[in-house]
Amino acid sequence: MKLADLDEQYARFPQIKREEMQKFVNWIHAQPHISAQFSEEEALHFFYACKCSMEMAKQVLDTNLTARTHLDDFFVNLDIESNELKRAMKTVSIVPLPGSTPEGYRVIVGKLEDTNASNFNYADIMKLYCMIFDYWMCEDGIQPGHVIVIDLKGCSLGHVARIGLLQMKKFLFYVQEAAAIRLIGFHFINIVPFMDKILALMSPFMNKELTSILYLHSDLNEFYKFVPRELLPQDYGGPLDEAKVLRDIYYKKLMDNRKQMLEFETRHQVNEKLRPGKPKNASSLFGIEGNFKKLDID
C-alpha cells in the first residue's frame, strides 16, 4: 500500500498548520485506548474533515474508532479472502473514479453486477465498500470533498427486503458522525419505481445535512451536472473502461495488501479496557445512553 505523500498534502492545503496537526497527533498518542501505531497520515484526514477544529477532530476520531470496534457487521474481520467478502466482490462493483470534478471532488460509484437478490448481503457489501474507501483514502490523501454515487440499476424489492433497519441505522450513523471525509453529494442514479421504500429505510436516520445533499436522478443528463460525463465509465456514457474493469483494479489492491488491511483494522479499533472513564459499547452509540436514540416502530 503506497500512502499519499504527506508533504504534498500540506503543500496543497496550506490552511492546515502542521504545528496544529502535531498537537492533534500528540493528543492521539496520549490516549491509552487508541493504538500507538495510529499515524499522522491517518490523523490528517480527521483534522481536515473537521475543518481544522481540534476539538471536533478529537470527537470524530474517537467516534470513528469506537464505531469500528463495535460495529462488527461492517468493520471486524477485514479479511478479503473470507467467503463473505469474496461473494460481495462478485455481487457488486465499487469503483473509485480516477479523475476529479471541476471543483476537485473525488467520486466513488457502487453498482450491482449480480442482480440475484439471494446473493445480496447488505452488511458484507458495506464492509467491502468501507474497505475500498479506506484504501482509496490512504492512497489518495485528503481531498476538497467526496461524492458517493449509488446506481440502482438491477435493484429489486428483494434486495430492499434484505437490508435490515438496524444495519441501515448503523451505517448512516457512521457516515454522518464518524467518517473522515467532507461529503459533498450522495447521488442515486437509475432510480427505481419503489424508491419510496428505500427512502423509508433511510429517512428516519438522516440528519438535515445529509438530506440536503441527497439527489435522485432518473436522467443521467441531470447527473452529469454534478459528475461530468468525461469522468465516468462506459456504463454511464463516459470514456473510461467499464465499471467491472475499474473495480478489479481495487479488488486486486485489497487482495495484494491483505496483511496491511488486517493491520489497518487493528490500528483503527480502541481498547475499551484502557479507555479513561466509562467504557463504551454498541448501546452507547445507538441506545438510550447515546445521542442517536432508538427508533420506536409501531
N, C-alpha and C positions, 0 to 999 in steps of 0.2 A: 504494500500500500504506500503510494507516494503522497505525502502530505503537502498541502498547499504551502508555498513559501511564506514564512511569517513576515519577513522584512517587506516583501512585496505587498502584503495585505495592509501593513501600516502605512506604506507609501501611498496606496490607493485611497485610503480613508484617513486623511490627516487629522480629522476631528477626534480620532481615538488617540489619547495621550498615553504613551507607553508606560510612563511612571504611574498613571492611574491603574492601568491594566496590571502592573506588577503588584500594586496593593491588593487587587482582587485575587490574583494568583496566591499571594501570601496568605490571604484570608482563607482561601480554599485549603491550602496545605496545613493550616492551623486547625481545621475541623477534624476531630478524631474519627468521625464516622464516614468521611469521604476518602477515597483512595489517594494515597500519596503519589500515585502514578498519573493522576489527572494533569494534563499538560496545558501549557499556555495557549497552544493552538486550539485546544478544545474549549478553554475558558473564553477565548476571544469571541466565539460565536454567541455566547450568552451576553457578554458585555455589549457587543454591537446590537444584538436583537433588542436589548433593553435600552437602546439609545444612550448608552454610556452612563446609565444611572447605576451607581454602585449598589444601592440597597435593593433596587428591583432585580438586578442581576443575581445577587445573593439569593433572593427569594425564589426566582425562577429556576436557578441551578439546583437548589435543594429540592424543589418540587419535581423537577425533571428526574433527578437521580432516585428520589423516593418512589415516584411513579414507576420507573424502570425496575425497581426492586420488587414492587408488589403487584404490578400488572403482568402476571405470569403469561397470560394469553398472548401478549404482544412482544415482551422483552426478555423472556427467560428461555434458555436453550437455543441460542442463535447459531445452531449447527446447520450449515447449508446442506450437509449430507444427510440430514434427517429425512425420513419418509414424508413427513408433513410438508417440509419446505420443497422437496423435490416435486411433490404433487402441485404445490402452489405455483412453482415455476412453469409447469405445463399448462396451468389453468389461466394465467394472466400474463400480459406484458406490462412491465413497469419500466418506463423509459425516461430518464433524464435527457433532455434535448441538448445538443452541443452548443447551440447559439444562445443569444440573449435578445430580449425585446428592445425596441429603441430606447426604452427607459433604463435598460441594463438589468431587467428582471430575468431570472432563470426559471425554466419551465419543466415540470415533470408531468408525464401523461400515464394514466393507468387504463387498461382496457382488457376485456375478456378475450382469450384465444380459444378456450374450450367452453362452449356455451351450455354444456350439460350441467344443470344445476346440482346434480348429485355429487359432482366433483368440486363444488364450490364450498370452501370453508373460510368464512369471513376472518376469523382470528388468525389463521395461518397466512392468509393473503395480506392482512395488515402487518403481520410480523415481517413478512418478506418486503413489503412496502417500506417499513421503517428501516430495515437493514440497507436497502438500496439508497434511501435518503441519507442515512448516516454516512455510508461510504462516499456518496457523492459529495456531501458537505466537507468531509475530510480532504478530499482531492481538490475540491473547487474553492475552498476558503469562503470567507464572508462575501456576501453579495448585496446589492442595493435592495433586493426583495425576491420573493419566490412566488410562483403561480402554480397552483395544483389544478390539473385537468383530469376529470373522470369521464371516460367515454362509455355510454350506456348501451351501445350497440350490442345486441345479443342478450341483453339482460331481460329476465323474465320474472314473473311473480314468484316462481320457485326459488330464484336467487334471493329475493327480498325476504322470503319466509325463513331463510337460513341465517339471517342477521339477528342476533339476539339484542334485545333492548339494552341490557346492561353492557354488552360489548360496545354498542354504539355510544352509550353514555361515557364509558371509559376512554374510548378513542377520541371523542370530541373534547373531553376534558384535557387530554394530553395535548392536542393540537392548540387549544385556546390558552391553556395555563402553563404549559411546560416546554413546548417546542422552541428551540433556539433559532428561530427564523423570523424575519419580517414577512408575514404572509400578506400578499398584495391582492390576490384573487383566488377564488375557489369556483371553478367552472365545471358544469355538467354539459356535455355535448351529446348530440344524438339522443335527446331526451325521449322518454317512453310515455305511453298514454297513462300509465299508473304512477306518474311522477309524484302525485299527491301522497301515495303510500310511502314512498321513500322519504319525502319531506316530513311526513308524520312521525317517522322514526327519528329524524334528526332534530326537528324544530324544538322539542322540549329542552334540548341540551345545548342550544346555540345561543351565545350572547349577542348583543347588538352589533359588536364589531364584526363578528363572523357573518352575521346576517347581512350586513351592509356590503360585503364583498362576495356574496353568493350570486352566481349568474347561471341562468338556464338558457341553453341555446338549442333550438330546433333547426337553425340555419347556420351553416358554417361561415357564411359570408359575414354574419354578425360577430361570430367568434374571432374572425381574422382581425377585427378592430383592436382586439386585446393581444392576440398572439398572431403575428403576421404569417401568412401562408409560407413564406420562404424559410421559416424556421421549422416547418413540420414534415413528418414522414409522408410517404406516398399515400398512406391510408387516408390522409386528410387533405389531399390535393397539393401537398408540398413536394419539394425536390429531393428530400432525404430518402434513405433506404426505408423499407417497410419497418414498422414498429417491431416485428418479430426479430429482424436482423439487429436493430439497435439494442433491443433488450438483451440479446445474447451476449453483447459486449459486457454489460454489467453483471449478468448472471455468471459469466466466466470470471470476472474480477472477484466476485464473492467466493467462488469455488477455489480460485488460486490463493485467496487470502483468508481461508477458513480459520487458521490459527489466530490471525490478527483480529478477526471479528469476534472470536470467543474471548480474547483478551479485552477487546472493547467492551463486551458485555460485563465482564468482571469490574472493569475500571469505572463503569457507569452505574454501579449499584452502591448502596450505602450499607454500612454495618450498624444495624439498629441497636445492637448491644453497646456500641460505643457512642451513640448519639447523646449529646448533652441534653438533659431534661428528659421528657417523656418520649419513649419510642413511638414511632408511627407505624400504622398498618393500613390495609386497604380501606377499612372503615373510617380511618382518619381522613382519607382522601375523599371518600364517596358517601360516608354515612352521616349520622347525626352530629358527629364531632367536627365535621368539616364544613366549609362554606358551600360545598357542592351537594346540596341536600338530596335525599332520596325522593324519587318521584312516586307519588301515590296514584295508582291506576285503578279506576273503578272496574 
